[in-house]
Amino acid sequence: MRSATRPIRATVRSGTPDRVRADLGPDDGRTRASRGRTVAQASSRTTRVWTIPNLLSMVRLAGVPVFLWLVLGPEADAWALVLLMLSGVTDYLDGYLARRLNQRSTLGEILDPVADRLYILAVVIGLALRDIVPWWFAVILPARDALLWCLVPFLRKRGYSSLPVHFLGKAATFNLLYAFPLLLLGDGDGVVAALARVFGWAFALWGIGLYWWAGLLYAWQVYKLMGDDDRRAPADDH
């Protein structure tokens, strides 16, 4: 029996969460409204490279090897801490400015999550090599990303190029980007270091939980998508 859900007929390329969730959800009024919002967002998206949000994401990417060198080379923890804090600020600013200045771009949708994942990977490896965090901490986060990469070929069978960004994933990244500076600051003695360790691990554990929760949600969406042969991305979304 054919699914009652009708495919989206938008003629604009879009990789936004609403579009994928619209394919996965019922064709009710809310879905039709989300389609309208998605088309409007896609029409405002640009192919420009040199935008302010993209430059901020590039700066954040350039800081990844610098952070590893600071932590593992001279062990300049103060500078590494400043760099981590700046990465968190730029992570917020690039999204805010993209909306505020109407500078959403296709490149920005790629750069932002890539920068987030590379920073998370670099930080957990650096902190584990310094024995600030245990190795299970350095393994469990990249393992979730490896799971999502394994799902990409299944998405491509349905014509989608990437996984949607979910608010749980952004909340997880928010918690982790707060946890890392606190854990680095907690590598010492005294009241400040002790408090930093407590709050750092609180943010870290919440971040790990939300990170995997979002990953399992993505996997469930892909499972539902693969379960219905009639559900495919529009031809122009390949």
N, C-alpha and C positions, 0 to 999 in steps of 0.2 A: 504494500500500500504506500502511495506517495505521501511524503510528509506534508502537513498543512502549512508548514512554514515556507513562505515565498522568499527566494533569494533577493538580495539587495540589488537594485538596478542602477545605482549611482554610477556616473561616468567619470568620477574623479578618483584618482589614486589616493588611498588612505590606509594607514597602518594603525589607526587609533583603536583603543579598547572597545569603544561603543560599536564599532563596525563588526568586529568579530563576535561580540556578545549578542549583537542583533541577529546574526546568523544562527546563534545557538539557542536563542530564546524564542518565546511565542510571538506571533505577529499581532500584538495588541497595540493600543494607543500609545503606550510608553515607548514601545519599540519604534513605531513610526516617528515619534517625536525625536528619539535619539538619532534616527537616520537623518532627520533634517539638521540636527546640530552637527553631526559628523560631516555632512556635505559642506556645511558652512565653514567648519574648521578646515577641511581639506582645501577649500577654495582660497583660504587665506594663507595657506602654506606656500613657502617659496623654495626655489632651488638655489638661492644664493648661498655662498659659502662664507663670505666675510661679513658675518653679522656679529653683533656684540655677544649674544648668548653662545654662538659657536666659538668665538675667541675665548670666552671664559672656560668652555669645555676643553679647548685645546691646551689652555694654561694648566688646567687640572690634570690632563693627561701627561703633560711635560713634567709635572711634579712627582709622578710615580717613581721613576728611577732616582730622583733626587732624595725622596724620602728613604728609599732603601739604602742609599749611600750614607745618609746621615745616621741611620739607626745601626747599620752593620759596620760602617767604616770608623769614623771618629767617635761614634756613639754620642753625637751631639743631640741629646734628647730634647733640649729646650727648643732648638731650631726645628727638629722633627715635629714637636708638639705644635709650634706655630704653623708649620706647613699643613698639618692635619686640620687645624682649626680653619685655615684659609680654604682648604678643599671643601669643608662643610659649608662655608659661606658661599663659595662660588657654585656649589651644587644647588643651593636655594636660588641664587641670583639668576642663573642662566634660565631656569624655568619661569621665574617671575618676570624677567625682562622680555623673554620671548612672548609672553602673553601681553605684557604692558605695552611693548613697542610694536606688537603685531609682526614679530620676526620669527614665527615658527617656520622651521625648514626641515626638509627631508634629511639633510645631513645632521641636523641637531637631534632628531629622533634616534639617530644611530650613536652619535658621539656621547650623549648624556648617559645612557645605560652602560656603554662600553667603559667610559671613564669610571663610573661607580664600581663596576665589577673588577676592573684592574686595580683600583685603589684598595678594595676589600681584599683581593688576593695578595697584593704587595704587603699590606699591613699585617695580615695574619701570618704570612711567612716570616716577615721581619720580627714580629713579636715572638713567634715560636722559636726562631733561631736565637733570640736573646733570652729564652726561657721565661718570658713574661707571661705567656699563656701556654697551656699544654698543647701537645700536637693534635689531639682530637679536635681542638678548636680550629686548628689550621686546616683540617681535613674536611670537617662537616660542612663548611660554607662552600668551598669549591665543588664538593660532591653534588650539591643541589644544582649548581650551574651546569655541571656535566650532565645531570639528568635532563635539564631543559634542552641542552644541545642535542641530546638523543631524540627529542621530540620534533625537531625542526624538519627532518625528512618526511615525517608523517603530515606535517602542516603543508609542505610543498606539494604533496599528492592532492591536496584540496585547493591548491592555488594560492595559499597564503605564504608570504615571504618571511614573517616573523611572528613571535608570540606577542600578545597584547600586554601592555603595562597595566598592572592592577594596583589599586591603592594600597593593598597589603604589602606589595613589593616595595612601594615607596616608603611605607611606614617602617618596614624592616631596615631599609637602607638608612633612614633617619636615625633609628636606634643604634645601628652599628657605627655610624659616623660620630655619634656622641660617645659611644663606648670606647672607641680606640684611643682618643686623646686621654680619657680618664684612666684607662689601663696603663698607658705609657707613663702618665703622671704618678700612678700608684706604684711604680717600680722604685721604691725608695723607703725611707724611714720617716717617722713623724706622723702627726695627726692628719695633716693634709694628704699625705700619701695613703694613709689608711682609709680615709673617707673617699678618696678617689678610687681606690680598689673596690670598695663596697658599691658605689654608684656605677662604676664602670662595668662590674659584673652584672649588675641589675639590668643596665641597658643592653649588655651583650646577650644575656639569656633571653630577654624579650626579643631582641633582634634575630637571634637564631631561630626561635620559635616562629616568628612571623615570616622569616625568610623561607623556611620549609613549608609553612602553611600556604604561602603564595605559590610556591613551586608545585605543591600537590593540587592546588586549584587550577593552575595552568594545565597540569597533566589531565585533570578531570575534563576540562574544556576540550582538550585534544581528543580524549576518549569519546566524548559525546559527538564531536565533529566527525570522527572516523566511523561512528556507528550509523550514520545516515548517509547513504550514497548520493542523495539528492542535494546535499549541502556542500556547495563549493563557492569559492570566491568569484566575483565577477571577472570577466576575461581581462579587464584592464588592471587588475590588482596582482598580477603575476610578477 
